[in-house]
Amino acid sequence: MTADLTASTSATWPARLVRPQMGWVTLIAGLLFAAVLLMAALGGLIAPHDAAAQDLLRGATGPSAGHILGTDELGRDIFSRLIVGARTAVLGPLVIAVATTTLSTVLGLLAGYLGGWTDGVVGRLTDIVYALPPLLVAIVVVGILGGGLPLGVLVLVVLNIPAGYRSMRAATLEQRSLPYIETAKVLGEPKWRIMWHHVLPNVRPILYTTFFLSFTYGFVDLSTLSFLGLGVSPGTPDWGRMAAESRVLIFQNPWAVIAPLAMIVIAAVSANLVGQGLDRRTAGRNR
C-alpha cells in the first residue's frame, strides 16, 4: 500500500507543479499581449512626442532624458514611433486572425458534418492552398501587383485557412459520431442547428488555437513584408518598417533597431502562449 501511495504521489506532484507554472506563463503572456493591444488602441494619445515630427539638426542620437530610446536619422523620437507603430503592426494580424478563424470554422464544420461532395470539394481546394508557402506567395503577389498591406492581408487570410480548416474538420468528424448527435437527429433537429448549437460549442479549443496561431503567423509575415518594403508605405510608423529603415543606425543608436524587433518578438510569442494556454484550459474542462 505504501508503494502504491508513493507511486501515486510521485505521479501527481509533477502535474501539480507544472500547472501553476503554465498558468503563470499564460498570465504573463496575456498581460504582455494586452499591453500590446492597449498600445495599439491608444497610439498617439500616450506617445510623448509627435511620431512624424522631424528634427534634421538633431539627427540620430542615443537615449537621453527627452528621448528615452533616442532618435532616428531624421530626428524622430523612436519611443513615440514605437507606440504609434503598434496600431499598424497589430491591425493587419487581427484582421487575418478574425477572418481566418471565421472562414476555417465555417468550412470545417460544413465539410466535417455534411461530408460527401462538400467535403470532397473543400478538401481538394484546401489541399492545393496548403501546399503553398504563405510568406513566399505573399512576397511574390504583393511584389508583382503592389497593393501593399491590404493585399498582403488578403493573401495571408486565404493561405492560412487550410490549417484551421483541417483542425476544425477533424474535430467535427469526431463529434459527429458521438451519441448526442444521434439523439439530436432522432429529435428532428435540422443540420444547421446541430452544427452551430451542438457541435461548435464542443470544439471551442480549436477556435482559440486557430485565432492565436493565425495572429502569430500573420504578425510575423506582415512584419517581414514591411521589413522588405512591401507592406506599409515609407515613413509610416510600423515595427517591421522601422527595423528596416534603422539598420544603418545599428552602431550609432542600436535601440532604433532593437526596440521594434523586440516588440515583434514580444507580440508574436505572447499571442502564441496565450492561445496554447486557452487551448489547454478549455480542453481540460471539456474532459
Secondary structure, DSSP 8 states (H G I E B T S, - for coil): -HHHHHHHHHHHHHHHHHHHHHHHHHHHHHHHHHHHHHHHHHGGGT-SS-TT---TTT-SB---SS-TT-B-TT--BHHHHHHHHHHHHHHHHHHHHHHHHHHHHHHHHHHHHH-HHHHHHHHHHHHHHHTS-HHHHHHHHHHHH--HHHHHHHHHHHHHHHHHHHHHHHHHHHHHTSHHHHHHHHTT--HHHHIIIIIGGGGHHHHHHHHHHHHHHHHHHHHHHHHTTSSS-TTS--HHHHHHHTGGGTTT-THHHHHHHHHHHHHHHHHHHHHHHHHHHHHHHH-
